[in-house]
Amino acid sequence: MPADGERSAAPGPGAIAGPERSLLRALRAMPAGTVAPEAELATAASVAPDVARGALQRLRAKRLVAVEERSAPRRTVTARGRAALEGGLPERRLLALLLRAGPVGPDALAAAGLVGEERSAAIGGLRRRGFLAPGTPFSLAPGGPDPTVPLPEETALAGAAADPAAPMPEPVEEALLRRGLIARERVVDRFWAPTAEGRETPLPDEDDDRPLLGPLTPALLGSGAWAGGTFRPYDVRAPVPFLGGARPHPYLAWLEEFEEILVGLGFTEAEGPLLETEFWNSDVLFMPQEHPARSIHDVLTVRGAAGRPPPADLLGRVAAVHEGRPLPGDTAPVSRGWRAPFDPTISARPVLRSQTTAVSARFLAGRPAPPFRMYCLDRNFRRESVDATHHLEFAQCEGVLGQPEVSIRHLVGVFRALAEAIGVRELVFRPGYFPFTEPSIEGYVRHPRLGWIEVFPGGLLRPEVLRPLGVEGPVAAWGIGVTRLAMVALGVSDIRELFLDDVARLSQGGG
């Protein structure tokens, strides 16, 4: 391969195949300083257009020809427009019907095929121009325009079909575009010329049309055809396609890195089922059964499945807390509760998990000995309106931190450590509310386009959550919105891009 700035050696005559040879001869016959349109060049060289296109690109890779691309808008008649040319515009069909049958009602329009969008276009267009009399039945207006004269849209559409570059009044063109009868597209025309190297490269004799052989195959060896042929030389300067190997999805790879950070901070992983019951998803977390606060999590219920009830003693303890009664063995209630009857049938209803806090509840129900640090990074589902920051499916990183004298300051410290580890510097906190933590905080990070978004909610679990589970001592808990956090870290402005499955786009730069 030649060094930078060094002129490459010209390809030998045998390196130029038949079509390439014909095209280069045709280009050399052109006056110096001129360029030839690709279609005209193919005709002059007696080469099919598709063959000429490939051969010219090969000559370009060998630096024997240069190309000039000119992009220009071009008007085309759509399939709907061609159908209108053959069968007539809706306005013309309605005018023809009125000229033939006189005043007609809506049923006659339907019988003539004028329904829906075409019916509205015909009636509206003709009334605006004064062709139709007011009201029904539909009839021609006395003294109106001549219904036999071609409409401007008819004339323009026929002209566009005959010549895409034909002039057309702008209002008429815009009307045809709105109706989908024509379309605008940018077309690239290529103009070719030989390079200085292309003019100097020697060509084979006119009668030397021997085909160039490619790879040496068993068939060539067996037939002996290789002996009388000329092998096509390799051009080490020719560009090669980029072949990317298999790799993880950028979002999944980022989630794995986030988990490694948590493990490095001393947290161990816990898991839970995606198909949960209302008990673990909400009841054990002191979320009222029949209360507007429950709408914080708009859960997706599941039909055709039976929920598995929790242990009876645990169900009784949670019910006592909800109703404001003392726990078994206690003389005073934990709190006033929700002052509403607790319904065990609601607890057994199956739902898609709306928060990984259900995993924390199951973990705490095992009464782990403090100190402990647990996390769960998994999927959740809610009935959301999908937009740039909301999705029906999202990942959440749940965590609990149990140790003596744990406080909100410890929780803020964990959030700051996680944000710093992934490169997020702008982080603010403010007081928040959640039914199962008190006090509660909300942490916000700045997205470069979406502004401040909440990703770090958490707090200290309430006694109404811990006491029924048999946990003594304070426990900090959180449910980090890692899907939104990934948007900030990966520079994504729409949450739907994180679920992208377009292999071509992902290969071009998706992580």
N, C-alpha and C positions, 0 to 999 in steps of 0.2 A: 504494500500500500504506500503511495507517495507521501512524503512528509508534507506538513503544512506549508503552503506557499509554493510547493514544487509542482510543476505541470505534470499531469498524468500522461503516460504513454498512450498514444492513440490505439484503439482496438484494431487488430488485424482484419483483413478482408473476411477471413473465415468466421469472425465473431459476429457478423451481421447476417441475419437470416433473410429468407426470401421477402416477406412483407416489409421488413425493416429496410431492406435494400431498395425496394421499389419506392417507398415513401421518401427515403433520403435522396434518391435520384430526382424525384419530383420536386423536392425542396431546393435542391441545387440548381434546378432549372429556373427558379424564380429570380427576379432581379434582386440584387443586393439591397438590403434595407427594407424589404417588404415582408409581410407575414401572410400566411395562408389560413383561411378558416378550415377547421378540421374536416367538415363535410366535403368541401371542395377538394381538399387535398386527397381524401380517400378516393374520390371520383377520378382525379387526375392520375392516381397511381393504380387504378383498377383494383382496389382492395375494398372488401366489405367494411362498412362503418365500424362494426364491433371489433373486427380484426385490426383495423387501422388504429383504433383507440388503444388497444394493448400494445401494438408494435411501437407506436409513438412514445408510450410511457417507457418501454424498454430502451428506446433510443435516448430518451431524456436521462434515464439512469446511467447511460454510458456517456453522458455529457456531449452527445452529438447534435442534439436539438434543444431549443429553448421554447418555452410556452408563455404566452400572455393570456391571462384570463380576464374576461370582461363580463361583469355581472350587470344585468339589467332586468327591470320588472317586465313581466309578460302576462298578457291577459289570456285566459283559457275559458272555454265553454264547458261547464260541468255536465255530468250525466243528466241532472235535472234540466239544465238548459237545452241539451240535445233532445230530450223528450218533449220539451215545449216547442222546439223548432219543428218536430215531426207532427205533434198533435195539436199545436196551437197553444198560445198563452191562455190562461183562464179567462182573461178579459175578452179575447177574440172568440173563444168558444161561447161565452155568454152573449156577446153581440150577435154571433151567428144564430144562436137559438132564438133571440128576440126578433131578428129579421125573418126567420123562417116561421116561427109559431106565434109571434105577437106577444102580448102580456102573458107572463107565466108565474106560477106560484113556487114556493120552496120545494114542493115535491118534484116539479119538473126539472129544477136544477139538480136535484139528487139523481134523477133518472138519467140526466146527461153527464153524470160523473163529476159534477161540481159540488164537492163536499169538503168540510173541514177548512184547512188553510187555503185551498184554491178558491173555495166559495167566497171566503172573506176577502181575498185579494181581488177577485173579479168585481164583487159588488162595491167594495171600498174605492178601488181605483177608478171605476167608471163613474161613480157618483161624484168623486172629487173633480172630475173633468167635465161634468155636466151631461154625460151620456144618458143617465138614468133619471126617470121621474121619481119624486119622493114616494115613500110608502111601498106597499105591496098591493096587488101583484106587481112584479117587476116589469117595467116597460120602458121604451125609449122616450126620452124627454122631447116634447115638441120644440123644434127650433134648435136642438142640440147639435153638437159636432157631427160631421158625416161619419157614420159607423163603418163605412167601407174603406175609409182611408187608413193605411197602416199606422199603427201606434208607434211612438218613438222607441219603445222598448223592443218592438218587433223588428224595426229597422236596425237598431243597434245590435241586437242579438244575432241577426243574420249576418251583419257585417263582421262581427267578431268571429263567427264561425268560418267565414271566408278568408279573413285576414286578421290575425290576433293584434297587429299593430295599427289597425284602422282607427282613425280618430273617433271619439265618442263624447258627447256632452257629459260633463262631470255629474250633474244631477241624475241623468239616466244611468250612468255607470254605477253610481252609488246605490241606486234603486235595484239594479240587477245583482249587485254584490249582496245586498241585504236579503234578497230573495233566494240566494244560492244558485242563481242561473249562470253566473260567471264567477271566476276566481282570479286573484292575482297571485303570481308566484315569481320568484327571482330565478332567472335562468342564467347559467354560466356558459358562455361561448369561449372556446379555446382557439387561439391563433398561434400557428407554429412557424418557426424559422430555423435554419441550420446555424449552429454555432461555428466559430472559426475552426474548431477541431473537426466538426462535422463536414466542413467544406474540404478539409485537407486529407481526411482519412481515405485511403485507397479502397476502392470497391472491387469485387470480383468481376470477371468478364461478364458481359451481357448474357452469354449462353451458359454460364456456370450456375445452374439452379439446383445443385445437389443439396438435399436437405441436411440440416445440421443434426447430429445425434446428441441425445442427452445422456443420462446415466448408462453405464455399461450393465446391461441386464442379462440374466441367463438366456433369454430369448435371442438377444443379439449374438451372444456367444455361440448358441446352438445353430443359428441360421448362417453364421458367417458374414452377416450384413455389415458388421463393424469394420471389416477389412477394407471395404471400398467407400466408406463414409468419412465424414469429417466431424469430429466431436466439438460440441459447443464449448468454448472456454468459460471458465468461471470468472466472473467479474467481482473481485473482492471489494469494490467500491459500492456495489449495489446495496441499497437499504434492506434490512431484514425486519420482519415483524417482531414486535415485543410479545413474548410469551410469558405470562405471569403464572406462577405456581399457585397451588391451593393455599389459602390462608383463612383465619377465622374472620367472621363478620366483625367490622370495627366496633360495633356496640357491645357484642358479646366479649370481645377481647378487652374492652375497657372495664366491663363488669368484673372480669377475672382479676385485672390489676387492682381494682378497688377492694376486692376480697383479700388479696395479698396484703394490702395496707392494714386491714382490720386484724388479720392474723398476726401481723408484725406488732400490733398494739396489745396483743395478748388475748384476743377474743377467740372463742371456739364456736364452731358452726352448729346450728340446730335446724331441723327441717320439720315441716308440717304438711298436711294434705291441702290440695287446692279446693277440693269439695269439703266444705266445712258445715257445721251447724250454727244456728243462731246463737247457741249457748257460748261456744268458744269464740265466735266472731264478734259478739256484742255483749251478751248477758254477763259473762264473767268479768268483763271490763267495765261494769257498772254503767252501761249505756241503757237508758230506760227503754222498756219494750214498746210502750205506746206513748210516745212523746216526740215533738218536733226535733229534738236533739238527735234522734236516731237517723234523721235524714242527712246528717253529716256524711254518712256512708250510704249511698244509694245502691244497695246490693242487688245482685242478679239472683233471683230465686231459681230453683231447679225443680222441674216436674218429673214425675216418674221415678223418683229415688226416695228412699226412706232414710232419715237421719238417725244416727246412732246416739242414744241418750247418754249423758255423762253419768258417773257414779251417783247413786241416790243421795249419799251423804253430802257430796259436793254440791249437787243441785239444791238440796235443802239449805245449805249455808248461803249460797248465792241468792236464793229466794228470800231468805231472812234479811239480808242486807238491802235488797231492793225494796222490801216492804217496811223497812225501819224496825225490825224485830231483833232482839238479842240473838247472837249466835248460840248454838247449843253449848251449855256449860257456862255462859256469861249471864250477868244480871242486867247489863245495860246494852242498848244497841250501839253499833259502831257509829251510826249517824241517823238522821231522820229518814234516810232513804228517799224513795221517789213517791211515797204515800199513794201507791197504786198497787192493785193485786198483781202478783207474778203468775204468768201463765206458762206451765211446763210444756204445753203443746207447741208454743212459739219457740221454745228452746230447742226442740227437736227438728225444726224445719231445716232442710238442706239448702245451702246457698253456696255460690262461688265466693271464695275468700276475698274480702274487700280490703284487708289489711294484714300484714304479717305480724301485727300485735297478737293475733290469735296464736301464733307460734310461741310468742313470749309467755302467754297465759299457760299453754301446755307445758312449757319448760318450767315455769314457777310452780305449777301443780305438782311437779316431782320433788319440790322442797329441796332445792340445791343448797349445799352448805356454803355460806359466804366465807371469803370473797369469791365472786364469780363474775365472769364477763362472757356474754353470749351474743351472737349475731345470727340473723337469718336474712339472706338476700335471695328473694324469689318473686314470682309473679303474683299479681293481684288483679281483680276485675271489678269495675264499677260501671253503672249505667251513666256514662258521660256523653256530652255532646263533643264530638271530636273536633279539635281545633289545634292551633299551633302549640299549646301547652297541655292539652288534655287528650287522653286516649282511653278506649275501653279496657285495654290491657296495659299495665305498667309495672315496672319493677320497684320494689321498696326494700330498703335495708333496715330491718328491725334490730333493735339491740337493747339489752338490759345490763345494768352495772350495779351489782350489789356488794356493798362494803360499808363498814361502820362510818357514820358521819358523812356519807355521800351527800352532795348538795348540787344545786344548779350550777355552781362554779365548776364542778367536775364535768358536768354535761357540756358546758360551753367550751371547756378545755378539749374535750374529745372532738367536738365539732370543728374547732379551730385547727386541731392537728390533722383531721381528715382533709379540710379545705386546703391547708398548706401543702399536703402531700400530693394533691392532684393539680397544684398550681393556681388555685383560686385565692386571690388576695382581698377582694372587696367582699366583706361579710359583715352584716349588721344583725342585731337581735332586738326583739321587742316582746312584751308580755303577750301570751296567747291563752286560748281556752280549748281544753279537751275534756270530755266527760270522765276520763280515767286518770288524769294527772292533775296535781295541784301542789306547788305552782307550775305553770306551763310557760314555755317560750316558743317563739318562732324565729328561725334564722333565715335570712334572705341573702342571696348572692346576686350580683349584677350580670345580666346577660348583655353582650354588646349591642344587640338589636331589640330585645324584648324588655329591657330594663330589669328592675328588681323582681325576682321570683322566689317563692318560698320553697326551700329544700330541706331545712333542718328543724322540723318540729319535735318537741320533746318536753319532758318534765319529770317530776317525782310521782311515782304511782301512789294513788290515794289508798288510805287504809281500807276503803270499801272493796278494793281489788285484792290487796295483799292478805287481809285477815281471813277471808273465806278460803284462800289457797294455803293457809297455814304458814305464811312467810313472815318472819319477824325481822325488823330492821328496815331501814330505808332502801329503796331501789329506784335508780334513775332509768328511764326508758325513752326511746325515740323511735321514729319511723321515717328515716331519711328518704326523700324523693330522689333516688339515684337516677331515674330516667331523666328528670329535669337537670340534675347535676351533670349528667353526661352531655346534655345539650350545650352547657357552658364549656365543659372541658373539650368537646370535640368540635366546637364552633358551628353547631347546628341550630337553625332558627325555627325549625318546624319538627315537632316530636315525631311526626309520621315518617320523617327521613331516617329515624333510627331503626325502623322496621323494614327498610328498603330491601327488596329481593331482586333488584335489577342487576344481574351479574355484570353486564357491560359497564354500567355506571360505577359499580363498586370496584371494578378492575381499573378504571381510569383514575380513581383518586379517593375511593371510599375508605380511607385509613391506610 
